[in-house]
């Protein structure tokens, strides 16, 4: 081989090596594909972190915060949020997803949801949390090109519990709807195909009975909309309406009670996957100030939703108060002075405090249950106020 030919070959090899190195460096700093590196959220108190690092360029331009749910197989289910989404909203989306994916012992399909979460993670399930619907529509195609299994949600349709919007029922909370769409599409259809088949059959049955009228009857749309209607109504998210069908006339039931009578199949579908209450720790809006009730009060229509809650945490700095319901609640205070209210006289309860945690047991059945209190300063009973 001539020396000049040998040098030329070496130069070509060196050139290829340099180009490969530069390509690798580019992918490390600004990948433009659907590969998302592991992002650590453990250092954040609320699990929401700034979006930095080696995520695809389009995600860097659209979103500024990140959180995730880690499936049992160790892979992430991503949540990207834009600047108009508050940290409280982003953390809430993660908690709702965790609730949907949490095992519900004793249920037909929900006793072990690991396969659902693992399938979602394998499918690169990703929630993209935009400021508004217009922002989502303008950028949907860009995100779709990443090869992720994407579902969108908007800040304008997902009020945080305790906010003025939530307390006054201004906006229907669509967070459960959109997040469950992601769970169903990326997980349940494959991992629980029998359950998905039941949903399809129930939707067709409800449509034939004239109680469900979603305008797109196709099997890849209508069953998804139908089951979330059942879930929303089961947990009281439409119960604040005085009467009439829910979802703008799409579905006849609007309260848990008439869901059970009008569409018992839909009611049973929810109970095949979920517990009868929301067993995730609800963190109230940091701006909340006043009394938040978990016990139904006809004067407070938001309690038609909050009565399904079990555990609540006050955030922020206001001197806010809580009242539990008949469940065994865990109630946590914030940095202000917080009071928990009880129904009966103090002599009707057993109160113990150990290592900063107070347990209050109602000795009257089916009234206030057993409450675990943390960072609470006062207990208000019917006869007196006790300072802890």
N, C-alpha and C positions, 0 to 999 in steps of 0.2 A: 504494500500500500504506500503510495506517495505521501511525503510528509505534509504537503499542502492539503491533500484530501483528508488526512487524519486530523489536521487542525480544524478543518471545516466541520467535520463530524463532532469534534469536541465543542466547538462554538454552538452548534445546533443543540447539543445535549444541554449545554449551560443555559442557553436561551429558554429551552423548554422548562428546565428546573426553576429558573427565575420566574417565569410566567405562572407556573404552578404554585410557587411560594406566594406570589402576589395575590393570586386568586384565593388561596387559603386565608391570607391575611384579610382580604376584603370580606370574606364570609364570616370571619371571626368578629369584625368590627361592625359591619353593616350588612347582614344577610338579607337577601331579597326573596327568600323562599319561605316555605311554611315551617322551617325548623326553628323551634323556640327553645333556647337553653333553659336549664333549671334556674328559677328565680327564687331566692330565699326570702320568705316573708316572716321568718321566726323572730326577727329583731323588732318587729312592729307590734305595739300593744293591741292594735285592732286588726292586725293581719293585712293591712293595706300599705303598700310601699310605692315610692316613686318608680316610674318605668324608666329604667336605664339599662345599659348593657347591650347585648348582642341580639336584640330582637329584630325582625324584619323591618326595613325602612318604613314601609307603609304604616306599621303599627306605631313606630316612633313619632310619625307625623300626626297621627290621629288621636293618640291616647297618652296620658301622662301619669296614670297610676295602675297598679296591678294587684290582684290577689288570686287565690286559687283554692281548689279543693283537691287534696291528694287521694287518689283511688287506692284501694288495698294493694294493687299491684305496684304501687310506688310512683305511678305516672300522674302528671297533673291534669286537671280540668281547669282551663284558663278562664280568667275574668279580666278583661281590659276595660278601663274606664277613662272617659275624656274629662277635660278640665271642668265642665259644668256639673259633673257628678261629684257629690260630696263624698268625703271619706266614709261618713255614716251610711250613705246609700250603697257604696261599694261593699262595705263590710256586711251590710244587711243582705245583699245579693248572695254573698258567699254563705251566710247562715241559712238562708232559705234553701239553697242548693244542698247544703249539708243535711237539713231537715228532710228534704225529699229523698235523699239517699241513705238516711239513717234507718237501720233495721227497726221494724215494728213487730215485736214478738207477738205471736198469736194470730197474726193476719195470714191470709191464704197465700198471697204472693210477696208480702213484704218482710217476712221473718229474716231473710238474708238477702240483702240488696247488693252484695259484693259484685255479682256478675254484671249488674247494671252499671255500676261505677267503673269497673274495669273495662267494659265495652266502650263506654263513653271516652275514657282516657285513650284507649287504643284507636278510637276514631278521631282523636284530636278535637274533642268537643270544646268549643270556645264560646263564651258569652262576651259580646261586644256591647259595651254600655255607653251609648252616646248621650249627648246633651238633649237632643230633640229628634223627632222623627225626620225632619227635613235634613238634618245632618247625616242621619243614617242612610236615607235614600240617596244622598249625593255621593256617598262613599262605599256603598254596599258592594259594588263590583270590584273595587280595589281590594277589599278584604277577601272577597270570594276567590280571588286569584291565588291566595296563599295555600290553598289545598286543605284548609281547616273545615271542621263541621261547625258552622257558625249560626248563632241565634242572636238577634239584637234585642236591646231593651233601652228605654229612654228615661232620662232623669225626670222628665215632665209627666211620666205616668207611674211613678213609683215613690209615693210619699213615705217618709219614715214615721213609724209609730210615735205619737206624742207631738208631732208637728201640727201646726194650725190646719194644714190641709187634711191630715188624718183625722183630727178631732172633729172637724166640721164636715167630713165626708164630701170634700170638694172634688177630688179626683178618684176615680176607681183605680185601685191598686192593681196594676197589671204585672207586677213582679213575679207572682206565683205562676201566672199564665205563661209568660215568656220563658221562664226558667224551666218549667215543666215541659214546654215544647222541646227544649234542648235535650232534656232527660229522656223524653219519649222517642224523639227522632234518632238520637245518637246512641241510646242504650236499650230502652224497653223493647223497641221493635225487634231487635235481634236477641237480646238476652232473655226477654220474657215474651216470646212470640205468642204464647197462649193467652196471656193477659191482653196483649194488643188485639188479638182476634176477638176477645170478649168485648173490648171497647168498640171495635168496628160493628159487631153485631148489635150492641146496645144502641149505638147511634142510629143504625138503620131501623131498629125497633121504635125508637123515640120519634124518628121522622115519620114513620108509617102511622104512628098514633096521633100525629099532628101537634105534638108538644115541643118539637124541636124543628127550627126552620132556618138553619144557617144557609146562606145563599149559594154556597159552593158545595154541592153534594159529592164531589169526587172523593174516593177513598183515601187519597193522600193528603186531604185537607180536613174534611168534615169530622172524622173521628178525633183528630187532634183538638179541634175547637170544642167538640162535645165534652170530652173528658175534663177539660179545664173548667168548663162551665159547671160541671158537677162538683169539682174540687172547690172552686171559689164559693159556691153556694153552701156547700157542706160546712165550711169554716166561717160562715157569716159575712163574707165580703160583699154580698148584695143585700143583706138583711136590713140595712138602714133605709132602703126604699119603702115607702108606705104600703105599696101594693103593686100588683101587675107583674108582667113577665120581666125577666132579667135580660141583660145584654142587648138593650135596644129593641126588645120584642122577639129576640131569637128563640128564647127558651122560657116555657111557662113558669117553672119554679123560680122563687127568688129568696126563700128562707130555707134553713135546714129542715124545718118541720114540713113544709109543703114539697120539698124535694123528696122526702121519704114517702109521701103519699102520692104525689103526681108521677114520679119516676123512681120507683123503688129499686129498679135495676141499676140506675145511675148512682143512687145512694150506696148500694151494696158494693159497686165497683170501687168507690173511694175507700170503703172500709176493708177491702181486700188488700190494700197497699199501705194505708196510713193509720196512725192511732187516732182516737176520737178528739184529740186536742193538739195544739201546736206546741210540741215539746222542745222548742229551741229557745235559747235565752234571748229575749227581745230587748234590745238596747234602745231606749227612748232617745228622741232627738235632743241634742245638747241644749237647745233653746227652751225645752219644756219647762214650764213653771206652773205649779199648782198640784192638784190631786189627779192621779191616774188610777182609774178603776178597772179591775179585772172582773169584778162582780157586776152582773147585769143591773142597770139602773135605767128605767124607762125615760128619765129626764136627760140621759146622755146616750144619744143614738150610737155613738162609736162603741159603746159597750156590747152591742150586738156582734161586734167583731172581737173586741178584747176579751170577752168572756171565754173564748177558746184558748187563751194564753195560759201558760203554766208558770214560766219563770220570766222575771222582768228586772232589768238593771237601769237605774237612773244614771245619766251621764251629765256632763257639764258641771256648773257651779251653783245652780239655783237651789233654794231651800224647798225642794219638792217632796211630795208625799205619795204613798201607794196604799191601795186597798186590794187584797187578794180575793180569790174566789173560793169555791168549795174544794178545789184541788189542793194537793200538797205543793204549795208554791215555794220557790226560792226567790227572795226579793233582796236586791242589793242597792245600797245607796250610792250617792256621789260625794263630791267634796263639800257639799253644803250640809245643812242640818235637815235630816230627813225623818219623817214620821210614818209609821205603818199603822193603819186603822183597822180595828176589829169590831165585830158586830155586837158581842155581848159584854157582860160585866167581867172585870178582871178575875173574879173568883171562879169563873167558868173555864179558865185556861190554866195549863201547866207551863211555866216559863223557866227555862234553864239557859245559862250562858256558859260557854266553855271556849277558851282560846279565841275570843273575839267573835264567835258565832252564837247567835241566840236562836233557840228553838221554842216556838210557841205552839202548843197543842190545844186545839179546841176540844173540850170534853163533851160538847154537844155534837152528835153525829150530823154529817151532811150540811155543815154550815161554813166554817172557815178552814177545816182540815188542819194539817200540820205544816207550819211555815218555818222555813229556814231563813234567817235574816243575817245579812252581813253589812257592815258599815251603816247601820241604822242607829239613830240617836234616841228616838222616842217611840213608845207604844201608846196608842190612844185607844182606850176601851170605853165602853158605854158609861162607866162610872168614874174613871180617872185616867190621868196621864202618867205614864211611868217613864222615867229617864234611865237609859241603860248606862 
